[in-house]
Amino acid sequence: MRVLIAEDEVEIAKALKMLLERNKFSVDIVHNGADAWSYIQEVDYNVIVLDIMMPGMDGMEVLRRIRARKMSTPVLLLTAKSEIEDRVAGLNAGADDYLPKPFASSELIARVRALSRRSVNYSDHVLTVGDVCLDCNCYELTANGCSVRLNNKEYQMMELFMSHPKHIFSSEHILGKIWGSDCDTGMDVVWTYIGFLRRKLRDLNAKVEIKTIRGAGYSLEETVC
């Protein structure tokens, strides 16, 4: 399940990302409404978590744009505002749920899980490229009757590749997308995880491989016989 968190307080966003990833969610984080809207147009999320009070474009404006585009993705609003009028305004604008700060971690997880079950992408969400299938509900990669379980980062990277086969992703893009644009992780972690995935594809005898495109990045492509 892929979740977008739009929260302008960086440390809170990081904490929420870690919390959701421990509970088997794949998470992207942004810190302003403009970036949130950009991500939403590019990625099919199962749940969107929006902080209302963000600089520039606030969460309410992002929500209005989502619904104006007829997107049905469940949206959870986070805010320090807890007055009834604020909740009603958010729900009337198209939010599916509303959680005032501060909140318990267990409640956030429960609400995100409940919303993910409403998502049109919830049931039987499987990506297929060539002879390889990725079950997005259990992080399992399958080919030729064999399967292997991926860890969280492996899953996020494989989901990125399988959602956009033949697309070339730079190491910088992968690092920012999977580990976050403000992370302190070095570029070598991308190369390491590419190696992990290549080894697992070989173990499955898959006719799909992650190719290195010299000077550009990496691309998932079917093997030419």
C-alpha positions in Angstrom: 0.0 0.0 0.0 1.5 3.4 -1.0 0.8 6.4 1.1 1.7 10.1 0.6 2.4 12.2 3.7 2.3 16.0 3.2 3.6 17.6 6.4 5.6 20.8 6.6 7.3 19.9 9.9 10.2 17.7 8.7 10.8 15.8 11.9 7.1 14.9 12.2 7.0 13.8 8.6 10.1 11.5 9.1 8.5 10.0 12.2 5.3 9.3 10.4 7.2 7.7 7.5 9.1 5.4 9.9 5.9 4.5 11.7 4.0 3.6 8.5 6.9 1.7 7.0 7.2 -0.4 10.1 3.5 -1.3 9.5 4.2 -2.4 5.9 3.2 0.8 4.1 5.3 2.3 1.3 5.6 6.0 2.0 6.5 9.2 0.1 6.9 12.4 2.1 6.7 16.1 1.0 6.7 19.3 3.0 4.5 21.7 1.1 1.3 21.6 -0.9 2.8 22.3 -4.3 5.0 19.2 -4.1 2.1 17.2 -2.7 0.0 18.1 -5.8 2.9 17.2 -8.1 3.4 13.8 -6.5 -0.4 13.1 -6.6 -0.6 13.7 -10.3 2.3 11.2 -10.9 1.6 8.4 -8.5 -1.5 6.3 -7.8 -1.6 6.4 -4.0 -3.9 4.2 -1.8 -4.1 6.9 0.9 -3.1 10.6 1.1 -2.4 12.2 4.4 -2.5 16.0 4.3 -1.5 18.5 6.9 -3.8 21.5 6.5 -1.4 24.2 7.6 1.3 24.1 5.0 3.2 27.0 3.4 2.1 28.2 0.0 -0.6 25.9 -1.2 -2.3 24.5 2.0 -3.8 21.1 2.5 -7.4 22.3 1.8 -6.4 23.6 -1.6 -4.6 20.3 -2.4 -7.8 18.5 -1.3 -10.0 20.7 -3.5 -7.7 20.0 -6.5 -7.9 16.3 -5.9 -11.7 16.3 -5.9 -12.0 18.7 -8.8 -10.0 16.2 -10.8 -12.5 13.5 -9.8 -9.8 11.5 -8.0 -11.3 9.1 -5.5 -8.2 8.4 -3.4 -9.0 8.5 0.3 -7.7 11.6 2.1 -6.9 11.9 5.8 -6.5 15.5 7.1 -4.1 16.2 9.9 -4.3 19.5 11.7 -3.8 21.3 15.0 -7.2 22.8 14.5 -9.8 20.7 16.4 -12.9 22.9 16.3 -16.1 21.4 14.9 -16.3 24.0 12.2 -12.8 23.1 10.9 -13.7 19.4 10.8 -16.9 20.1 9.0 -15.1 22.3 6.5 -12.5 19.6 5.8 -15.1 16.9 5.3 -17.3 19.1 3.1 -14.3 19.8 0.9 -14.0 16.1 0.2 -11.8 14.6 3.1 -12.6 11.0 4.1 -11.3 11.4 7.6 -9.9 14.0 10.0 -7.4 13.6 12.8 -6.5 16.5 15.1 -3.0 16.8 16.5 -1.7 15.5 18.8 -2.8 12.0 18.1 -1.8 8.4 19.1 0.4 6.5 16.7 -2.0 3.5 16.9 -4.9 5.6 15.9 -3.2 7.0 12.9 -2.2 3.5 11.7 -5.8 2.3 12.3 -7.3 5.1 10.3 -4.8 4.8 7.4 -5.5 1.0 7.3 -9.3 1.7 7.3 -8.9 4.2 4.5 -6.7 1.9 2.4 -9.4 -0.7 2.4 -11.6 1.9 0.6 -9.0 2.5 -2.1 -9.8 1.2 -5.6 -6.3 -0.2 -5.7 -6.7 -2.2 -2.5 -7.9 -5.7 -3.6 -5.7 -7.9 -5.7 -3.1 -5.2 -6.3 -0.5 -7.1 -8.4 2.0 -5.6 -10.9 3.2 -7.7 -13.8 6.1 -7.2 -16.1 7.0 -10.1 -18.4 7.0 -13.3 -16.3 7.4 -11.5 -13.0 4.6 -10.5 -10.6 4.8 -8.3 -7.6 2.1 -8.7 -5.0 1.8 -5.3 -3.5 -0.2 -6.5 -0.5 2.4 -8.9 0.8 5.7 -7.7 -0.7 6.1 -10.9 -2.7 7.9 -11.2 -6.0 7.0 -14.3 -8.1 8.2 -15.9 -11.3 8.2 -19.4 -12.8 6.3 -20.8 -9.8 8.8 -19.6 -7.3 8.5 -16.6 -5.0 10.7 -14.4 -2.7 9.7 -11.9 0.0 11.1 -8.4 -0.4 12.0 -6.1 2.5 10.5 -2.6 2.6 13.1 -0.7 0.5 13.4 -3.6 -2.0 9.7 -3.6 -2.4 9.5 0.2 -2.9 12.2 0.1 -5.5 10.7 -2.9 -7.4 7.3 -1.2 -7.3 8.8 1.9 -8.9 10.4 -0.1 -11.7 7.4 -2.3 -12.3 5.0 0.6 -12.4 7.1 2.2 -15.1 8.8 -0.6 -17.2 11.4 0.6 -19.6 11.5 4.0 -18.0 15.0 5.1 -17.1 15.5 6.3 -13.4 18.6 8.0 -12.3 20.3 7.1 -9.1 19.4 10.5 -7.7 15.7 10.0 -8.5 15.7 6.6 -6.9 17.4 7.9 -3.8 15.0 10.8 -3.4 12.0 8.7 -4.1 12.8 5.8 -1.8 14.8 7.3 0.9 13.6 10.9 0.8 15.1 14.0 -0.7 16.3 15.3 2.7 17.9 12.0 3.8 21.6 11.6 4.7 22.0 8.3 2.9 24.8 8.1 0.3 24.3 7.1 -3.3 25.9 3.7 -2.7 22.7 2.5 -1.0 21.0 2.7 -4.4 23.7 0.6 -6.0 23.5 -1.9 -3.1 19.7 -2.4 -3.4 19.9 -2.7 -7.2 22.3 -5.6 -6.6 19.9 -7.2 -4.1 17.1 -7.0 -6.6 19.2 -8.3 -9.5 20.2 -11.3 -7.4 16.6 -12.1 -6.5 15.5 -11.9 -10.1 18.3 -14.3 -11.1 17.3 -16.6 -8.3 13.7 -16.7 -9.7 15.1 -17.3 -13.2 13.1 -14.3 -14.3 13.1 -13.1 -17.9 13.2 -9.6 -16.6 16.3 -7.6 -15.6 17.3 -4.2 -14.2 19.6 -2.8 -16.9 22.3 -0.1 -16.3 21.9 2.6 -18.9 25.3 4.2 -19.1 25.3 7.8 -18.0 21.5 7.8 -17.3 20.5 5.3 -14.7 18.5 2.1 -14.5 15.6 0.5 -16.4 13.5 -2.6 -15.9 13.2 -4.5 -19.1 12.3 -8.0 -20.4 15.3 -10.1 -21.3 15.8 -10.6 -25.1 16.1 -14.3 -25.9 
